[in-house]
Amino acid sequence: MTENHADNLVLTILKDIQLRMGRLDERMANLELRMTAQEQHLGTLVLSLPSIHDRVDSLTRRLEHVERRLELRNAEL
């Protein structure tokens, strides 16, 4: 194998590695964007949980009131 041929082979391999690294960089950037979107979505859900619990508690109290007024609750409760 001549020195020129070896140099060309190394250069070809390095170009291939560079191309693959470029693709990996693009994929990593895409994954970072997707991860950020997921984190924001999860954060929004976590922030909305207390209001959901408050609403359920309110509806539970209202239902208990209606049951008492209609005498639908068991005497044990």
Beta strands, then each sheet from edge to edge (+ up, - down):
end
